[in-house]
């Protein structure tokens, strides 16, 4: 009899988040807004403040670009990165939720499909704006024309990279429209893979090196970008779409936790390798550049972000996850907001790092 009572109690706890008027339902919108503001605000503030600190808009031998370009470019790149990672996370969400409870999961996935179309279109537009601003930055004495953009794409590797990125956003939006119409007949695996492939041109828009292990370095940067997008995008998607529903969260969060652990290792190892190797192969810089250059100082700041993320993720995995598995109430959205805020700062730093001169 006691066992039956426990089962009924668990059932009530599981169903509780779906009942209208539940306090969690009333507070969730504010907490979800906090997650979005933390991610976007952290990234934009970090990018703009670090841009001011490093003066990355100044190219030796060329006139200084206007403020619109100097600050507009990191802003556009932050929007591009965040929209891309959101597209990845939303495409991945059905795999985290599973397909064995369609009545509960379909309303969430329907919302996620619509959101994916918006984030993919923002991704495309941000890539095109970045292309225009980067071409203007390289040729500040020329008027922005179609010919200027053609020349930039033809002569600078970042040009084709941004065009490919914009094309990937367009393809993801098209797949999103199909998914809205046909549901999971457009497989989540296909949407996720296309979104991840769309991240591969990203490293082409940053530093280029000619050292003999360049190919290995490029692979490491690709892993870094993909791992960060799956980690950040997956967490944001779970926090925004699943967190108030305890039953579904108890299934989705453990799956995401395994993914996040792998991503943490990949992102940390690849990011540290890329940053240190850039310093080492730069003449007259080396490892002391971690302290003597703004480039190295940004690397140190990103390492501190990774340490903070590890501490927050440990709290969520070892303290919150067992309670979530028992369908108990937790402060998940608060911790998620803190984690994505640090992730946003790391993304903002990464945007500036990809453009910062190593010798500064």
C-alpha positions as CSV (number, residue, x, y, z in Angstrom):
1,X,0.0,0.0,0.0
2,X,2.9,2.3,0.9
3,X,4.5,1.5,-2.5
4,X,1.2,2.5,-4.3
5,X,1.1,5.8,-2.4
6,X,4.7,6.5,-3.4
7,X,3.9,5.8,-7.0
8,X,0.9,8.1,-6.9
9,X,3.0,10.8,-5.3
10,X,5.7,10.4,-8.0
11,X,3.0,10.6,-10.7
12,X,1.7,13.8,-9.2
13,X,5.1,15.3,-9.1
14,X,5.7,14.4,-12.7
15,X,2.5,15.8,-13.9
16,X,2.7,18.9,-11.7
17,X,4.7,21.1,-14.1
18,X,2.1,20.7,-16.9
19,X,-0.8,21.9,-14.7
20,X,-1.9,25.5,-15.4
21,X,-1.2,27.8,-12.5
22,X,1.8,25.8,-11.2
23,X,4.3,28.4,-9.7
24,X,7.0,27.0,-11.9
25,X,5.0,27.8,-15.0
26,X,4.5,31.4,-13.9
27,X,8.2,32.0,-13.1
28,X,9.6,30.0,-16.0
29,X,9.2,32.8,-18.6
30,X,11.2,35.3,-16.5
31,X,13.9,32.7,-16.0
32,X,14.0,31.8,-19.7
33,X,14.4,35.4,-20.5
34,X,17.3,35.5,-18.1
35,X,18.9,32.6,-19.9
36,X,18.7,34.4,-23.3
37,X,19.8,37.8,-21.9
38,X,22.8,36.1,-20.1
39,X,24.0,34.4,-23.3
40,X,23.5,37.3,-25.7
41,X,24.5,40.0,-23.2
42,X,27.6,38.2,-22.0
43,X,28.8,37.6,-25.6
44,X,28.1,41.2,-26.8
45,X,29.6,42.9,-23.8
46,X,32.7,40.7,-23.9
47,X,33.3,41.3,-27.6
48,X,32.8,45.0,-27.5
49,X,34.8,45.6,-24.3
50,X,37.7,43.4,-25.6
51,X,37.5,45.1,-29.0
52,X,38.1,48.4,-27.3
53,X,40.9,47.0,-25.2
54,X,42.8,45.3,-28.1
55,X,42.1,47.9,-30.8
56,X,41.7,45.0,-33.3
57,X,40.1,47.4,-35.8
58,X,43.6,48.9,-36.6
59,X,45.4,47.3,-39.5
60,X,49.0,48.4,-39.9
61,X,49.5,50.5,-43.1
62,X,45.8,51.2,-43.6
63,X,43.5,53.9,-42.3
64,X,41.5,53.2,-39.3
65,X,38.0,51.8,-40.2
66,X,35.0,53.8,-39.0
67,X,33.4,53.0,-35.7
68,X,30.5,51.3,-37.4
69,X,32.9,48.8,-38.8
70,X,35.2,48.5,-35.8
71,X,32.3,47.7,-33.4
72,X,29.7,46.5,-35.9
73,X,31.9,43.6,-37.1
74,X,32.4,41.9,-33.7
75,X,28.7,42.5,-33.0
76,X,27.8,40.8,-36.3
77,X,30.2,37.9,-35.6
78,X,28.7,37.4,-32.2
79,X,25.2,37.3,-33.6
80,X,26.4,34.8,-36.3
81,X,28.0,32.5,-33.7
82,X,25.0,32.6,-31.3
83,X,22.5,32.0,-34.1
84,X,24.5,29.1,-35.5
85,X,24.9,27.5,-32.0
86,X,21.2,28.0,-31.4
87,X,20.4,26.3,-34.7
88,X,22.6,23.4,-33.7
89,X,21.0,23.1,-30.3
90,X,17.5,23.2,-31.6
91,X,18.2,20.7,-34.3
92,X,19.7,18.4,-31.6
93,X,16.8,18.8,-29.2
94,X,14.6,15.9,-30.6
95,X,17.5,13.5,-30.0
96,X,17.8,14.7,-26.4
97,X,14.1,14.3,-25.8
98,X,13.7,10.9,-27.5
99,X,10.7,9.8,-29.5
100,X,9.0,7.4,-27.1
101,X,6.6,10.0,-25.6
102,X,5.2,11.9,-28.7
103,X,2.2,13.4,-26.9
104,X,4.6,15.2,-24.5
105,X,7.5,15.9,-26.8
106,X,5.7,16.9,-30.0
107,X,4.4,20.3,-28.7
108,X,8.0,21.2,-27.7
109,X,9.5,20.0,-30.9
110,X,7.0,22.0,-32.9
111,X,8.0,25.2,-31.2
112,X,11.7,24.3,-31.6
113,X,11.2,23.8,-35.4
114,X,9.8,27.3,-35.8
115,X,12.6,28.7,-33.7
116,X,15.1,26.9,-35.8
117,X,13.9,28.7,-38.9
118,X,14.3,32.1,-37.2
119,X,17.8,31.3,-35.9
120,X,19.0,29.9,-39.2
121,X,17.8,33.0,-41.1
122,X,19.5,35.2,-38.5
123,X,22.6,33.1,-39.0
124,X,22.5,33.7,-42.8
125,X,21.9,37.5,-42.4
126,X,24.7,37.9,-39.8
127,X,27.1,36.1,-42.1
128,X,26.3,38.4,-45.0
129,X,26.6,41.5,-42.8
130,X,29.9,40.2,-41.6
131,X,31.1,39.7,-45.1
132,X,30.3,43.3,-46.0
133,X,31.9,44.7,-42.8
134,X,35.1,42.6,-43.3
135,X,35.4,43.7,-46.9
136,X,35.0,47.3,-45.7
137,X,37.5,46.9,-43.0
138,X,40.2,45.6,-45.4
139,X,39.5,48.4,-47.9
140,X,38.4,51.4,-45.8
141,X,39.3,53.8,-48.6
142,X,36.9,52.1,-51.1
143,X,33.1,52.5,-51.3
144,X,31.2,49.3,-50.5
145,X,30.1,48.0,-53.8
146,X,29.4,44.6,-55.4
147,X,32.8,44.7,-57.0
148,X,34.5,45.3,-53.6
149,X,32.7,42.2,-52.2
150,X,33.6,40.1,-55.3
151,X,37.2,41.1,-54.9
152,X,37.2,40.2,-51.2
153,X,35.6,36.8,-51.8
154,X,38.1,36.1,-54.6
155,X,41.2,37.1,-52.7
156,X,40.6,36.6,-49.0
157,X,39.9,33.1,-47.6
158,X,37.4,34.6,-45.1
159,X,35.2,35.7,-48.0
160,X,34.3,32.2,-49.2
161,X,34.1,31.1,-45.6
162,X,31.4,33.6,-44.8
163,X,29.5,32.9,-48.0
164,X,29.5,29.2,-47.2
165,X,28.3,30.0,-43.7
166,X,25.5,32.1,-45.0
167,X,24.6,29.3,-47.4
168,X,24.5,26.8,-44.5
169,X,22.1,29.1,-42.6
170,X,19.8,29.2,-45.7
171,X,19.9,25.4,-46.0
172,X,19.1,25.0,-42.3
173,X,16.2,27.4,-42.7
174,X,14.8,25.4,-45.6
175,X,15.1,22.2,-43.7
176,X,13.3,23.9,-40.8
177,X,10.4,24.9,-43.0
178,X,10.2,21.3,-44.2
179,X,10.2,20.0,-40.6
180,X,7.4,22.4,-39.7
181,X,5.3,20.9,-42.5
182,X,6.3,17.3,-42.3
183,X,7.5,16.9,-38.7
184,X,10.1,14.3,-37.8
185,X,9.8,12.9,-41.4
186,X,12.7,15.3,-41.9
187,X,15.1,13.5,-39.5
188,X,16.6,15.4,-36.6
189,X,19.9,13.6,-37.5
190,X,19.9,15.2,-40.9
191,X,19.1,18.7,-39.6
192,X,21.8,18.4,-36.9
193,X,24.5,17.2,-39.3
194,X,23.7,20.0,-41.8
195,X,23.9,22.6,-39.0
196,X,27.2,21.1,-37.8
197,X,28.6,21.1,-41.3
198,X,27.7,24.7,-41.6
199,X,30.1,25.5,-38.7
200,X,33.1,24.1,-40.6
201,X,33.8,27.3,-42.6
202,X,33.9,29.3,-39.4
203,X,37.7,28.9,-38.7
204,X,38.4,30.2,-42.3
205,X,37.1,33.6,-41.1
206,X,39.8,34.0,-38.4
207,X,43.6,33.7,-38.3
208,X,45.4,32.0,-41.1
209,X,48.8,30.3,-40.5
210,X,51.4,28.8,-42.7
211,X,53.1,26.5,-40.2
212,X,53.7,22.9,-41.3
213,X,51.0,21.5,-39.1
214,X,48.4,23.9,-40.4
215,X,46.0,21.0,-41.4
216,X,46.1,19.6,-37.9
217,X,45.5,23.0,-36.5
218,X,42.5,23.5,-38.7
219,X,41.0,20.1,-37.6
220,X,41.5,21.2,-34.0
221,X,39.7,24.5,-34.6
222,X,36.9,22.7,-36.3
223,X,36.5,20.4,-33.3
224,X,36.6,23.4,-31.0
225,X,33.8,25.2,-32.9
226,X,31.6,22.1,-33.2
227,X,32.1,21.1,-29.6
228,X,31.3,24.6,-28.3
229,X,28.2,24.9,-30.4
230,X,26.8,21.5,-29.3
231,X,27.5,22.2,-25.7
232,X,26.2,25.8,-25.6
233,X,23.3,25.2,-28.0
234,X,22.2,22.0,-26.4
235,X,22.2,23.6,-22.9
236,X,20.2,26.7,-24.1
237,X,17.7,24.5,-26.0
238,X,17.1,22.2,-22.9
239,X,16.8,25.3,-20.6
240,X,14.4,27.2,-22.8
241,X,12.2,24.4,-24.0
242,X,12.4,21.5,-21.5
243,X,13.3,22.8,-18.1
244,X,9.8,23.4,-16.7
245,X,8.6,19.8,-17.6
246,X,10.2,17.6,-15.0
247,X,9.3,14.3,-16.6
248,X,10.9,15.2,-19.9
249,X,13.8,17.0,-18.2
250,X,14.6,13.8,-16.3
251,X,15.2,12.1,-19.6
252,X,16.8,14.9,-21.6
253,X,19.3,16.2,-19.1
254,X,21.2,13.0,-18.5
255,X,21.7,12.6,-22.3
256,X,22.8,16.2,-22.6
257,X,25.2,15.8,-19.6
258,X,27.1,13.0,-21.3
259,X,27.4,15.2,-24.4
260,X,28.5,18.2,-22.4
261,X,31.2,16.2,-20.6
262,X,32.7,15.2,-24.0
263,X,32.3,18.7,-25.3
264,X,34.1,20.1,-22.3
265,X,37.1,18.0,-22.9
266,X,37.2,18.6,-26.6
267,X,36.7,22.4,-26.3
268,X,39.2,22.8,-23.6
269,X,42.0,20.7,-25.2
270,X,41.5,22.1,-28.7
271,X,41.2,25.7,-27.6
272,X,44.3,25.6,-25.4
273,X,46.3,23.8,-28.2
274,X,45.2,26.4,-30.8
275,X,46.0,29.4,-28.7
276,X,49.4,28.2,-27.4
277,X,50.5,27.1,-30.9
278,X,49.6,30.5,-32.3
279,X,51.9,32.1,-29.7
280,X,54.7,29.6,-30.1
281,X,54.9,29.9,-33.9
282,X,54.8,33.7,-33.9
283,X,58.3,35.2,-34.1
284,X,59.5,37.0,-31.0
285,X,56.4,36.1,-29.0
286,X,56.3,32.5,-27.7
287,X,54.7,31.4,-24.5
288,X,55.6,34.7,-22.6
289,X,53.0,36.2,-25.0
290,X,50.4,34.9,-22.6
291,X,51.3,37.8,-20.4
292,X,52.9,40.3,-22.7
293,X,50.3,40.4,-25.5
294,X,46.6,41.1,-25.5
295,X,46.2,38.0,-27.6
296,X,47.7,35.9,-24.8
297,X,45.7,37.7,-22.2
298,X,42.5,36.8,-24.0
299,X,43.6,33.2,-24.0
300,X,44.1,33.4,-20.2
301,X,40.6,34.9,-19.9
302,X,39.1,32.1,-22.0
303,X,40.9,29.5,-19.8
304,X,39.3,31.2,-16.7
305,X,35.9,30.9,-18.4
306,X,36.5,27.2,-18.9
307,X,37.4,26.7,-15.3
308,X,34.3,28.6,-14.2
309,X,32.2,26.5,-16.6
310,X,33.7,23.3,-15.2
311,X,32.7,24.4,-11.7
312,X,29.1,25.3,-12.7
313,X,28.7,22.1,-14.8
314,X,29.9,20.0,-11.8
315,X,27.3,21.6,-9.6
316,X,24.6,20.8,-12.2
317,X,25.8,17.2,-12.8
318,X,26.5,16.0,-9.3
319,X,24.0,18.0,-7.3
320,X,21.1,18.9,-9.6
321,X,21.0,15.9,-11.9
322,X,20.2,13.3,-9.2
323,X,17.3,15.5,-8.0
324,X,16.0,16.0,-11.5
325,X,16.1,12.3,-12.1
326,X,13.7,12.0,-9.1
327,X,11.5,14.7,-10.7
328,X,12.2,17.1,-7.8
329,X,12.1,20.8,-8.1
330,X,15.6,22.5,-8.6
331,X,17.1,25.8,-9.5
332,X,18.2,24.5,-12.9
333,X,17.3,27.6,-14.9
334,X,19.3,29.8,-12.5
335,X,22.4,27.6,-12.9
336,X,21.8,27.3,-16.6
337,X,21.6,31.1,-16.9
338,X,25.0,31.4,-15.0
339,X,26.5,28.8,-17.3
340,X,25.4,30.3,-20.6
341,X,26.5,33.7,-19.3
342,X,30.0,32.4,-19.0
343,X,29.7,30.7,-22.3
344,X,28.6,34.0,-23.8
345,X,31.6,35.7,-22.4
346,X,33.8,33.0,-23.9
347,X,32.1,33.4,-27.3
348,X,32.6,37.1,-27.2
349,X,36.3,36.7,-26.3
350,X,36.6,34.1,-29.1
351,X,35.3,36.5,-31.7
352,X,37.9,39.1,-30.8
353,X,40.6,36.5,-30.4
354,X,40.0,35.2,-34.0
355,X,40.8,38.7,-35.3
356,X,43.3,40.1,-32.7
357,X,46.9,40.6,-33.9
358,X,49.2,38.3,-32.0
359,X,51.9,40.8,-31.5
360,X,49.7,43.3,-29.7
